[in-house]
Amino acid sequence: MTRRTVHLPVAAQDSLADITDIAERAETLGYDRVWFPETWGRDAATTLTAIADRTTDIGIGTSIINTYSRSPALVGQTAATLQEHSGGRFRLGMGPSGPAVIQGWHGQSFERPLRRTREYIDVVRAVLTGDPVDYDGDLIQTQGFRLRQDAPDPAPAVDVTGMGPKAVELAGRFADGWHALLFTADGIRERLADLRRGMDLGDRDADAVQTTLVVPCCAQPDAAAARDLTRQHLAFYVGGMGEFYRDSLARQGYEAPATDIYDAWQDGDHERAVGLVTDDLLDAFAAAGTQADVRDRLAAFAEIDGVDAVAVSFPRAADNAVIDDTLAAVAPAPAHTP
């Protein structure tokens, strides 16, 4: 059965307590894991530590931390510490992010993202063994050090993100999981073929890699309002987060609308960009509307062969009431007290 997880919001939250409240609510509703994406707001390690302190059973994870702002050794240290602090509930998700964040926010050169991801996987896994790490890669070199505490047992899984064929193939060949964002049903099926090719190249078992599909969701009694919030969210990602979401939509058969949305957003006409997200485009990538609408649409994503977990995400402008309504609408189990 496809697991239900939660992709916690990074925008429109007034305090860290708002985020931990959502995680507590997700645990009460029976979700399997909460993921925290690190962008240019609250950092993932501190946030997940706070969530671990406020919850008991629910898994926690990064989806994603980038592979430029921290060294791979530090990523390994952080993963080991979060695994220890959470009592074994942590799962690491990482990836290159994109030029807008890496160059614009972190001031780093966005070079060789696939090779960098591969070397980060290698070094992080080496760190998590507790053995001395001696690595001589194209981009990363480290030697002579090991964790100063006991290695985590078990070591947390290492997932990566990716949108293009080679990035997803890399996930299948080397990682424990793949995080997919902004895919249609047909689009993710195509990328799952790349994932399986990578698994074949790595001589890996069919169940070695967990696929998590992040789906923007918004359930409200006013279906039009829910859809408008989600329309704004999609326009921001396609138009304002660099070229890779635009290019991903183009690969999935939406080149003309993706280009139009991107161009309008880059020209500063955000209203026009939002208006270019048609109903058909919205329904292809998201689940938005009444509670019944969202449940049905999310279930269709969850039934795709090869998807192991769906991560419920929320429009970037969603307030706490909208988030709470959406969590309840698509919860995997009746509410309980953890």
Helices and strands as residue ranges (DSSP letters): E 3-7, H 16-28, E 33-36, H 44-54, E 59-62, E 65-66, H 72-85, E 90-95, H 99-102, H 113-129, E 133-136, E 141-145, E 158-161, H 165-174, E 177-181, H 185-201, E 210-219, H 223-240, H 243-249, I 250-254, H 255-266, H 270-275, H 279-285, E 287-289, H 291-302, E 309-313, H 320-329
